[in-house]
Amino acid sequence: MFATLALVVTLLVAVLHVLFMVLETFLWTTPRGRKIFGQTVEGAEQTKVLAANQGVYNGALAALLAWAALTGETHATMAGLVFVIVVGLYGAATAKGTILFIQALPAAVALALWFLA
């Protein structure tokens, strides 16, 4: 039971990172993207290349998490989740506090479930 829950929550974390990728890579300068990230038109234009690079990392992380979880690579899955937690904690401390709940918390729940599985 815990293994199935761990897989489902890990895949949810991967989906969240695909959404982050879309926002950062494709929607950064749109009104919706600027609102989500608190950017001005000028600020979004100046940082769009950096945001796209960050988005590509999030997409790659999503692919790695999904691959590891779906192929039974438990240690790789757990390592990826630890990475998400650390980056989420850093982002919450330095950029926006809600990152703790949107990024780090789901990964922490998934990691706990893998330990229980």
N, C-alpha and C positions, 0 to 999 in steps of 0.2 A: 504494500500500500504506500509506504513512504517513498519507495523508488518511483512509483508512478507520479506521485505528487511532486517529487523533486524534478522529474523530467518535465512535467507540465509547467512548473514555475520557472525552470531554466529556459524553456522555450518562450515563455512570456517575457523574460528578461531580454532574450534575443530579439523578439519582436519590438520591444521598446527601443532597442538600439538601432533597429532598421528605421523606426520612426524618427529617432534623433538624426540619423543619417539624412533622411529626406528633408527634414527641417533645415539642417545645417548646410547641406550640399545644394539643394534646389530651391528652398523657400526662404532663405536667409534675408533677402532684400525685399520680399513681398510684405504687404501690410500685416498679414498674419504672422509671418516669421519675425518681423520687427517687434510686434506686440509681445509675442511669447518671450523673446530675448531682451526686451526693453531697449531696443536700438532706435536711434534716429535714422532718417534716410541717409544722411552723410556718414554716420558711424557704420551702418550696415554696408554701405558701398566700400568704405575703407577697409573693412575686415572680412569681406566676402571670400577672399582666397584662403585666409586662415580658417574661417568657418568651414569651408568646403573640405579642407585638409582634415580637420577634426571630424567632419562627417564621414569621410572615407575610413578613418580609423574606427568609428562606431560601426560602420557597415561590415568591416573586416572582423571586428570583435563579435558581431552578431552571427556571422557565418561560422566562425570558430566555435562559439558556444553551441550553436545548433548541431554542427558536425560532431563535436565531442559528445554531446548528450545523446544524440541519436545513434551513434556507433558504440556506445557503451564505454567510452574513454572517460571513466569517472574521475581519475586524477586530473586530466586535462580540463574537464568541466569544472572541477572545484578550483583549479588554479585560475581559470578564466573568471570565475565568480569572485574570487579574492581580488583579482585585478579590478573588477568593476566596483567592488566595495571600497577599495583604497582610493580609486579615482573619484568615486562619488563623495567620499569624505573630504577629499581635497577640494573638490568643486564646491561642496557645501560651505567649507570654511573660507574659501577665497572668492567665489563668484556669486552664488545664490543659495540660500539656505534650503530651498525646496528641493534641491538636487539630492539631499539626504533621503527624502521620501520617495522621489521619483526614480532614482537610480540605485542608491546604496541599499535601501531597505528591501526592495524585491530580491536583489542579489543575496542579501544576508539571509532572507527566508529560504531561498533556494539552497544556499550552502548548508544551512541547518538541516534541511530535509535530506540532503545527500549524506550528512553525517548520521542521520537517523535511519537511513535506508539499509 
